[in-house]
Amino acid sequence: MKTILLIVFNVVLLTSGQILWKIGLTREGGLSLDNMLRVALSPFILAGLALYVVATVVWFVVLSRAELSYAYPMQSMAYIIGVVAAWLLFKETIPTIRWIGVLVIIAGVVLVSYSKPNDNPQVSGGAPEVHRTEVNVKGEPDD
């Protein structure tokens, strides 16, 4: 359960960062060569970057506790939240086909969530082994 909560927290941070970036860019009139510095120094842009830094640290914790094959698909919840936020906050018109896509993503998240995360990924997977081949001066592999 802790793993799922961490993933949800990560997704909320990522989506919040995107929303702040959208607000910052909208307030600055988009991004152009003329306003790059002003955009980069926008409090909304900087706050979004800060949320991304925190989200990355949370993601590191998630990856240290859960299998990538479980955690990564669960991050697609960000797409769901992003579309709903665009609709509610920015009053974007969302076409029916996009809502259908969101429903497909929800179905995928539900399916992935039915498999319990392995909270000790080192046991079942861990880092892949690295194999080195040494080459002699003539460019032929040593045995």
VEXBA-866212 format. One line per field, with one value per residue (C-alpha): x, y, z; residue in three letters. Coordinates in steps of 0.2 Angstrom, whole numbers, padded with zeros to 4 digits. Layout:
c1 <- X,...
c2 <- Y,...
c3 <- Z,...
type <- ALA,...
***
This chain:
c1 <- 0000,0014,0021,0004,0003,0021,0016,0001,0011,0023,0009,0001,0018,0021,0004,0005,0021,0014,-0001,0011,0021,0005,-0001,0017,0018,0000,0004,0020,0011,0020,0038,0049,0066,0060,0054,0065,0073,0056,0048,0063,0062,0043,0037,0025,0039,0051,0038,0034,0053,0054,0039,0048,0064,0053,0044,0061,0066,0050,0052,0069,0061,0047,0060,0070,0054,0045,0047,0048,0035,0023,0027,0030,0013,0005,0012,0000,-0012,-0004,-0012,-0029,-0026,-0019,-0034,-0046,-0036,-0036,-0054,-0058,-0044,-0041,-0058,-0051,-0064,-0060,-0066,-0075,-0061,-0049,-0061,-0062,-0043,-0043,-0055,-0043,-0029,-0040,-0043,-0025,-0021,-0034,-0027,-0009,-0015,-0023,-0006,0002,0019,0034,0040,0058,0063,0081,0074,0065,0075,0088,0101,0106,0123,0136,0148,0165,0175,0193,0202,0221,0231,0228,0209,0205,0195,0205,0199
c2 <- 0000,0012,0009,0014,0030,0035,0033,0043,0056,0056,0058,0072,0081,0079,0084,0099,0104,0103,0114,0127,0127,0129,0144,0152,0150,0157,0172,0176,0174,0158,0155,0165,0171,0188,0182,0166,0174,0181,0163,0155,0166,0165,0160,0147,0139,0139,0131,0118,0114,0112,0100,0090,0089,0083,0071,0064,0060,0052,0042,0036,0029,0021,0012,0007,-0002,-0008,-0017,-0005,-0016,-0011,0007,0014,0009,0016,0033,0034,0041,0058,0057,0055,0069,0080,0079,0082,0097,0104,0102,0110,0123,0129,0126,0116,0107,0088,0078,0062,0051,0059,0054,0037,0036,0042,0027,0015,0022,0020,0002,-0001,0007,-0004,-0020,-0016,-0012,-0029,-0036,-0033,-0024,-0034,-0022,-0030,-0029,-0034,-0052,-0054,-0043,-0031,-0023,-0033,-0041,-0032,-0042,-0036,-0042,-0037,-0034,-0036,-0024,-0033,-0030,-0049,-0054,-0062,-0079
c3 <- 0000,0004,-0014,-0022,-0011,-0016,-0034,-0032,-0023,-0038,-0051,-0041,-0040,-0059,-0064,-0053,-0060,-0078,-0072,-0065,-0081,-0092,-0080,-0081,-0100,-0102,-0091,-0101,-0118,-0122,-0125,-0138,-0140,-0134,-0117,-0113,-0098,-0091,-0093,-0085,-0070,-0069,-0051,-0059,-0070,-0055,-0044,-0057,-0058,-0039,-0040,-0053,-0042,-0027,-0039,-0045,-0027,-0024,-0040,-0034,-0018,-0028,-0039,-0024,-0017,-0032,-0049,-0064,-0073,-0060,-0055,-0073,-0080,-0064,-0068,-0083,-0070,-0074,-0091,-0083,-0071,-0084,-0096,-0081,-0076,-0093,-0094,-0077,-0074,-0092,-0099,-0114,-0125,-0124,-0139,-0136,-0143,-0131,-0116,-0123,-0123,-0105,-0101,-0109,-0098,-0083,-0088,-0090,-0073,-0065,-0073,-0067,-0050,-0048,-0048,-0031,-0032,-0027,-0013,-0014,-0032,-0029,-0025,-0041,-0053,-0047,-0059,-0074,-0074,-0084,-0094,-0100,-0114,-0114,-0130,-0133,-0143,-0159,-0157,-0154,-0138,-0124,-0118
type <- MET,LYS,THR,ILE,LEU,LEU,ILE,VAL,PHE,ASN,VAL,VAL,LEU,LEU,THR,SER,GLY,GLN,ILE,LEU,TRP,LYS,ILE,GLY,LEU,THR,ARG,GLU,GLY,GLY,LEU,SER,LEU,ASP,ASN,MET,LEU,ARG,VAL,ALA,LEU,SER,PRO,PHE,ILE,LEU,ALA,GLY,LEU,ALA,LEU,TYR,VAL,VAL,ALA,THR,VAL,VAL,TRP,PHE,VAL,VAL,LEU,SER,ARG,ALA,GLU,LEU,SER,TYR,ALA,TYR,PRO,MET,GLN,SER,MET,ALA,TYR,ILE,ILE,GLY,VAL,VAL,ALA,ALA,TRP,LEU,LEU,PHE,LYS,GLU,THR,ILE,PRO,THR,ILE,ARG,TRP,ILE,GLY,VAL,LEU,VAL,ILE,ILE,ALA,GLY,VAL,VAL,LEU,VAL,SER,TYR,SER,LYS,PRO,ASN,ASP,ASN,PRO,GLN,VAL,SER,GLY,GLY,ALA,PRO,GLU,VAL,HIS,ARG,THR,GLU,VAL,ASN,VAL,LYS,GLY,GLU,PRO,ASP,ASP
***
